[in-house]
Amino acid sequence: MKAILDADVLIVGGGPVGLSLAGDLGWRGVSCVLVEQTDGVIGQPKMDGINVRSMEFCRRWGITADIRQCGYPKDYPQDMVYLTSFNGYELGREEFATPSGGSEERRAGTSPETRFRCPQDLFDPILQQFARSMPGVDARYRCRLQEYSQTGEQVLSTIEDLQSGELFQVRSRFLVGCDGASSQVRKQAGISMSGLGTLTYTTNILFRCAALRENRSTRLAYRHLFIGPEGTWATVVAIDGRDNWRLSIIDTGEKRELDEREVRAAIERVIGAPADYEIISIVPWVRRELVADRWRDGNVFLAGDSAHMTSPTGGFGMNLGLADGVDLSWKIDAVLKGWGGAQLLDSYEMERKPVAARAVR
């Protein structure tokens, strides 16, 4: 086993919640090690919008200019439209201001920021650069938590380097699980979740189709809800505002992987006319609405999807998780620097859990 690494905080999970927590801790002068079992490359973005409060955090960190220059077309319509197919009939439309939309743009003085369209494959690299720019942040990819133990005010964690197969340990004051819905940290802590379990089985299909920008009978929009004899059966969002689209088949009825014939039939149904397209990736997932019963186990905390799972359609799960991280960050900083009392960290769950429960409902 390699030598032990020492840090104030170990962060497990390198998605937007883990990255923003690492960056905020580093910005405050708190040392942390972040471990992420993947290589950090986003093949299929899960989130696509940054809300006003999250943009205020990003303003504090000095990265809003990077977000606004992320590459998503600023003039792309943000409307939500109901339709039969891209080349069928438009049934209804909710129009939004471009590029970010929302009533906050029409209310002067509520915030210096507005929400902005920046999908995860564009947002995560910005957060990675921000976190790694902090001298106290050590971000390690292709590394997976195996187990941890707590003794007094110390957490000792065993990490596997998935490239070399070697093990190393991280000795930290705190550990934060930002490792998603299937959180290893939450499971080891023995923390259960409450709420509605499985709502629907959904399949996301990322496909490339250049023709959809120009060759269609309906006007451009950001989110498209497709209506058929069975009701709303699928949605499509404009992932990059150019050629990439994410099709979500809302309910497959059972947990199973769709075969290629079914996937192609769905793509061709939403297009509604002959067109060339390329399937990039297919990701089945389960829609759940759950909140962790506890958000703390000694010096181990949960944040993001490890603590709450919301329906992603309008659920703003990433934004909810960023707010978790910022709230926990300043409290950890306060305790480490001695001006936060012993009970300050208890307020994390008291403040954030009701917010998560409300969002889930």
C-alpha positions as a printed NumPy array, in Angstrom:
array([[  0.   ,   0.   ,   0.   ],
       [  1.267,   3.48 ,  -0.879],
       [  1.921,   6.241,   1.633],
       [ -0.928,   7.991,   3.404],
       [ -2.164,  11.334,   2.044],
       [ -3.235,  13.941,   4.584],
       [ -6.011,  16.468,   3.884],
       [ -8.692,  18.348,   5.747],
       [-11.439,  16.817,   3.593],
       [-11.773,  13.767,   1.347],
       [-14.408,  14.215,  -1.371],
       [-15.704,  11.06 ,  -3.01 ],
       [-17.186,  11.789,  -6.44 ],
       [-16.011,  14.205,  -9.122],
       [-19.251,  15.339, -10.718],
       [-20.368,  18.968, -10.54 ],
       [-21.218,  18.724,  -6.815],
       [-17.87 ,  17.228,  -5.827],
       [-15.932,  19.588,  -8.084],
       [-17.711,  22.689,  -6.823],
       [-17.246,  21.583,  -3.2  ],
       [-13.525,  20.993,  -3.82 ],
       [-13.192,  24.364,  -5.521],
       [-15.054,  26.21 ,  -2.766],
       [-13.012,  24.528,  -0.03 ],
       [ -9.801,  25.339,  -1.9  ],
       [-10.983,  28.92 ,  -2.382],
       [-11.344,  29.13 ,   1.413],
       [ -7.892,  27.667,   1.999],
       [ -9.091,  24.224,   3.109],
       [ -7.067,  21.291,   1.742],
       [ -8.912,  18.402,   0.122],
       [ -8.404,  15.263,  -1.929],
       [-11.062,  14.457,  -4.528],
       [-11.352,  10.924,  -5.915],
       [-13.488,  10.007,  -8.938],
       [-13.713,   6.479, -10.312],
       [-14.202,   7.573, -13.949],
       [-11.848,   9.596, -16.144],
       [-14.113,  12.634, -15.705],
       [-15.161,  12.809, -19.356],
       [-18.931,  13.318, -19.759],
       [-20.288,  11.064, -22.478],
       [-23.931,  11.969, -21.926],
       [-24.689,  15.143, -19.927],
       [-27.236,  14.687, -17.127],
       [-27.787,  18.389, -16.421],
       [-28.121,  21.242, -18.851],
       [-29.056,  24.386, -16.931],
       [-27.437,  26.496, -14.202],
       [-29.958,  28.391, -12.079],
       [-29.625,  31.895, -10.629],
       [-28.29 ,  30.857,  -7.211],
       [-25.696,  28.546,  -8.767],
       [-24.625,  31.339, -11.097],
       [-24.165,  33.529,  -8.004],
       [-21.809,  30.89 ,  -6.581],
       [-19.951,  30.83 ,  -9.898],
       [-19.752,  34.637,  -9.805],
       [-18.068,  34.37 ,  -6.391],
       [-15.577,  31.888,  -7.849],
       [-14.876,  34.086, -10.871],
       [-16.   ,  31.622, -13.549],
       [-19.218,  33.154, -14.946],
       [-17.357,  34.522, -17.977],
       [-16.182,  30.988, -18.779],
       [-19.757,  29.741, -18.491],
       [-21.115,  32.426, -20.79 ],
       [-18.44 ,  31.509, -23.315],
       [-18.988,  27.768, -22.919],
       [-19.954,  27.364, -26.565],
       [-23.719,  26.925, -26.317],
       [-25.253,  29.229, -28.977],
       [-26.471,  32.378, -27.234],
       [-29.263,  32.909, -29.746],
       [-30.694,  29.38 , -29.525],
       [-34.424,  29.463, -28.584],
       [-35.185,  28.189, -25.088],
       [-38.887,  27.5  , -25.69 ],
       [-40.713,  24.401, -24.507],
       [-42.965,  22.945, -27.194],
       [-45.545,  20.146, -27.426],
       [-45.586,  18.421, -30.805],
       [-46.278,  15.197, -32.671],
       [-42.844,  15.131, -34.35 ],
       [-40.204,  17.55 , -35.601],
       [-41.836,  17.273, -39.004],
       [-45.392,  16.924, -37.724],
       [-47.681,  19.302, -35.868],
       [-46.942,  21.799, -33.117],
       [-49.64 ,  21.543, -30.417],
       [-48.537,  24.22 , -27.963],
       [-45.544,  26.313, -26.973],
       [-44.231,  28.111, -23.894],
       [-41.851,  30.842, -24.996],
       [-38.827,  31.901, -22.952],
       [-36.333,  34.703, -23.296],
       [-33.086,  33.81 , -25.035],
       [-30.568,  32.583, -24.04 ],
       [-31.334,  31.637, -20.462],
       [-35.013,  32.333, -19.987],
       [-37.092,  32.823, -16.877],
       [-38.957,  35.661, -15.24 ],
       [-35.838,  36.718, -13.307],
       [-34.638,  38.485, -16.461],
       [-37.674,  40.75 , -16.377],
       [-37.363,  41.706, -12.698],
       [-34.665,  44.304, -12.275],
       [-32.602,  44.086,  -9.119],
       [-33.344,  40.547,  -7.922],
       [-29.838,  39.298,  -8.718],
       [-26.782,  40.318, -10.697],
       [-27.045,  36.926, -12.442],
       [-29.552,  35.021, -14.566],
       [-29.81 ,  31.321, -15.187],
       [-27.774,  30.06 , -18.11 ],
       [-27.8  ,  27.114, -20.474],
       [-24.558,  25.165, -20.009],
       [-24.81 ,  21.357, -20.33 ],
       [-22.713,  19.161, -18.054],
       [-20.204,  18.211, -20.757],
       [-19.383,  21.933, -20.991],
       [-19.83 ,  22.829, -17.297],
       [-17.752,  20.048, -15.694],
       [-14.496,  21.036, -17.487],
       [-14.97 ,  24.614, -16.22 ],
       [-15.421,  23.321, -12.653],
       [-12.422,  20.994, -13.058],
       [-10.216,  23.894, -14.089],
       [-11.521,  26.001, -11.198],
       [-10.968,  23.261,  -8.593],
       [ -7.512,  22.347,  -9.864],
       [ -6.46 ,  25.997,  -9.864],
       [ -6.658,  25.939,  -6.058],
       [ -3.309,  24.958,  -4.466],
       [ -4.966,  22.9  ,  -1.733],
       [ -7.001,  20.675,  -4.094],
       [ -5.644,  17.273,  -5.162],
       [ -8.023,  15.786,  -7.778],
       [ -7.433,  12.13 ,  -8.652],
       [ -9.385,  10.379, -11.398],
       [ -9.762,   6.639, -11.987],
       [ -9.611,   6.184,  -8.222],
       [-12.34 ,   4.47 ,  -6.194],
       [-13.156,   4.439,  -2.489],
       [-12.994,   0.931,  -1.057],
       [-13.786,   1.608,   2.6  ],
       [-13.327,   4.085,   5.401],
       [-13.189,   4.034,   9.191],
       [-13.631,   6.75 ,  11.8  ],
       [-11.601,   7.207,  14.966],
       [-12.244,  10.302,  17.056],
       [-11.866,  13.3  ,  14.778],
       [-10.132,  11.342,  12.004],
       [-11.436,   9.483,   8.946],
       [ -9.081,   6.961,   7.343],
       [-10.093,   5.926,   3.825],
       [ -8.67 ,   3.231,   1.557],
       [ -8.616,   4.178,  -2.128],
       [ -7.929,   1.944,  -5.129],
       [ -6.06 ,   3.375,  -8.106],
       [ -7.973,   1.703, -10.945],
       [ -5.148,   2.185, -13.437],
       [ -2.348,   0.642, -11.402],
       [ -4.435,  -1.541,  -9.095],
       [ -2.517,  -0.183,  -6.102],
       [ -4.102,   0.978,  -2.872],
       [ -3.417,   4.166,  -0.947],
       [ -4.978,   5.81 ,   2.085],
       [ -6.286,   9.285,   2.774],
       [ -6.294,  10.56 ,   6.354],
       [ -8.77 ,  13.427,   6.711],
       [-10.787,  15.279,   9.3  ],
       [-13.962,  14.986,   7.204],
       [-15.275,  12.855,   4.338],
       [-18.051,  14.031,   1.987],
       [-19.886,  11.577,  -0.253],
       [-20.735,  13.29 ,  -3.546],
       [-20.859,   9.924,  -5.287],
       [-24.373,   9.98 ,  -6.656],
       [-27.545,   7.968,  -6.347],
       [-25.701,   4.67 ,  -5.792],
       [-23.431,   6.255,  -3.175],
       [-20.857,   3.899,  -1.673],
       [-20.379,   6.382,   1.179],
       [-24.087,   6.356,   2.029],
       [-24.231,   2.557,   1.908],
       [-21.216,   2.098,   4.173],
       [-22.655,   4.607,   6.635],
       [-25.835,   2.504,   6.754],
       [-28.028,   5.467,   5.844],
       [-31.389,   4.618,   4.286],
       [-33.584,   6.792,   2.063],
       [-37.281,   7.63 ,   2.228],
       [-39.778,   8.698,  -0.393],
       [-41.108,   7.373,  -3.658],
       [-38.861,   4.658,  -5.054],
       [-39.208,   3.754,  -8.702],
       [-41.437,   6.159, -10.63 ],
       [-40.504,   5.251, -14.193],
       [-37.881,   3.392, -16.144],
       [-36.405,   5.795, -18.662],
       [-33.904,   5.45 , -21.493],
       [-31.759,   8.366, -22.668],
       [-30.496,   8.246, -26.242],
       [-27.91 ,  10.774, -27.375],
       [-27.945,  11.078, -31.149],
       [-26.455,  13.38 , -33.768],
       [-28.663,  14.742, -36.533],
       [-27.528,  17.877, -38.365],
       [-30.696,  18.033, -40.461],
       [-32.927,  18.872, -37.476],
       [-31.609,  22.431, -37.225],
       [-32.936,  23.371, -40.656],
       [-35.184,  20.67 , -42.077],
       [-38.293,  20.542, -39.924],
       [-41.852,  21.765, -40.08 ],
       [-41.904,  23.053, -36.472],
       [-39.993,  26.015, -35.032],
       [-36.831,  25.44 , -33.02 ],
       [-37.155,  24.968, -29.264],
       [-34.988,  23.7  , -26.436],
       [-37.265,  21.103, -24.839],
       [-39.661,  19.118, -26.996],
       [-42.446,  16.967, -25.525],
       [-43.801,  14.425, -27.985],
       [-47.478,  13.553, -27.869],
       [-48.937,  10.388, -29.372],
       [-52.093,   8.295, -28.94 ],
       [-50.625,   7.035, -25.654],
       [-49.99 ,  10.577, -24.347],
       [-46.569,  12.102, -23.716],
       [-44.173,   9.319, -24.626],
       [-40.809,  11.048, -25.083],
       [-38.874,  14.291, -24.747],
       [-35.963,  15.66 , -26.761],
       [-33.645,  18.469, -25.677],
       [-31.118,  20.366, -27.764],
       [-27.953,  19.315, -25.947],
       [-25.442,  21.545, -27.729],
       [-27.78 ,  23.817, -29.706],
       [-26.33 ,  22.38 , -32.915],
       [-26.337,  18.737, -33.965],
       [-26.577,  16.71 , -30.715],
       [-29.969,  15.812, -29.251],
       [-30.987,  13.8  , -26.18 ],
       [-34.077,  11.679, -26.575],
       [-35.672,  10.405, -23.349],
       [-38.201,   7.613, -23.697],
       [-40.204,   8.307, -20.581],
       [-41.473,   4.914, -19.453],
       [-40.365,   1.601, -20.912],
       [-42.693,  -0.197, -18.469],
       [-39.965,  -2.378, -17.02 ],
       [-36.267,  -2.303, -16.244],
       [-34.642,  -3.454, -19.465],
       [-32.316,  -2.262, -22.208],
       [-33.931,  -1.314, -25.49 ],
       [-32.53 ,  -3.073, -28.536],
       [-31.238,  -1.172, -31.559],
       [-34.446,  -1.685, -33.506],
       [-36.491,  -0.027, -30.74 ],
       [-34.013,   2.825, -30.379],
       [-33.998,   3.56 , -34.114],
       [-37.78 ,   3.378, -34.263],
       [-38.02 ,   5.982, -31.476],
       [-35.516,   8.34 , -33.129],
       [-37.276,   8.079, -36.481],
       [-40.649,   8.647, -34.831],
       [-39.569,  11.922, -33.227],
       [-37.9  ,  13.14 , -36.429],
       [-41.009,  12.298, -38.437],
       [-39.29 ,  12.291, -41.846],
       [-36.326,  10.529, -43.481],
       [-33.023,  11.948, -42.192],
       [-29.475,  10.827, -41.561],
       [-28.588,  10.391, -37.888],
       [-25.963,   8.734, -35.694],
       [-26.537,   7.078, -32.311],
       [-23.864,   8.249, -29.866],
       [-24.874,   6.546, -26.612],
       [-27.767,   4.797, -24.875],
       [-28.201,   5.082, -21.096],
       [-31.102,   3.431, -19.21 ],
       [-31.921,   4.928, -15.8  ],
       [-34.584,   4.914, -13.116],
       [-36.572,   8.002, -12.082],
       [-36.824,   8.212,  -8.284],
       [-37.812,  10.73 ,  -5.621],
       [-35.917,   9.974,  -2.413],
       [-34.223,  11.829,   0.451],
       [-31.599,  10.365,   2.795],
       [-32.864,   9.858,   6.349],
       [-29.595,  11.203,   7.744],
       [-27.063,  13.473,   6.094],
       [-24.289,  12.967,   8.636],
       [-22.553,  10.035,  10.29 ],
       [-19.914,  11.421,  12.632],
       [-17.422,  13.231,  10.397],
       [-18.93 ,  11.783,   7.201],
       [-21.466,  13.819,   5.224],
       [-23.633,  13.364,   2.131],
       [-24.198,  15.966,  -0.594],
       [-25.892,  16.011,  -3.979],
       [-27.572,  12.902,  -5.373],
       [-26.158,  10.763,  -2.57 ],
       [-28.464,  12.733,  -0.24 ],
       [-31.443,  13.341,  -2.535],
       [-32.82 ,  12.109,  -5.833],
       [-35.293,  14.274,  -7.717],
       [-37.024,  13.757, -11.02 ],
       [-34.594,  15.53 , -13.388],
       [-37.378,  17.123, -15.436],
       [-37.541,  20.482, -13.7  ],
       [-35.937,  18.979, -10.604],
       [-32.704,  20.986, -10.77 ],
       [-30.829,  18.252,  -8.921],
       [-27.376,  19.592,  -9.801],
       [-28.246,  23.072,  -8.596],
       [-29.627,  21.595,  -5.379],
       [-26.353,  19.733,  -4.909],
       [-24.196,  22.807,  -5.5  ],
       [-26.092,  24.588,  -2.725],
       [-25.453,  21.582,  -0.443],
       [-21.738,  21.825,  -1.112],
       [-21.447,  25.563,  -0.523],
       [-23.412,  25.339,   2.727],
       [-21.254,  22.477,   3.99 ],
       [-18.033,  24.118,   2.793],
       [-18.256,  27.292,   4.859],
       [-19.28 ,  25.325,   7.937],
       [-16.34 ,  22.935,   7.631],
       [-14.068,  25.932,   7.121],
       [-15.504,  27.591,  10.239],
       [-14.949,  24.492,  12.387],
       [-11.4  ,  23.933,  11.107],
       [-10.453,  27.557,  11.748],
       [-11.984,  27.571,  15.207],
       [-14.728,  30.177,  14.886],
       [-17.508,  27.634,  14.316],
       [-18.876,  25.847,  17.367],
       [-19.191,  22.104,  17.808],
       [-22.869,  22.099,  16.818],
       [-22.464,  24.151,  13.642],
       [-22.089,  21.087,  11.434],
       [-25.402,  19.719,  12.767],
       [-27.113,  22.664,  11.089],
       [-26.144,  21.332,   7.636],
       [-28.835,  18.644,   7.712],
       [-31.289,  20.929,   9.535],
       [-31.044,  23.521,   6.77 ],
       [-30.522,  21.469,   3.624],
       [-32.749,  18.418,   4.185],
       [-36.067,  20.401,   4.204],
       [-34.991,  22.145,   0.99 ],
       [-34.301,  18.789,  -0.625],
       [-37.609,  17.352,   0.598],
       [-39.471,  20.303,  -0.89 ],
       [-37.654,  19.945,  -4.219],
       [-38.366,  16.213,  -4.326],
       [-42.057,  16.748,  -3.627]])
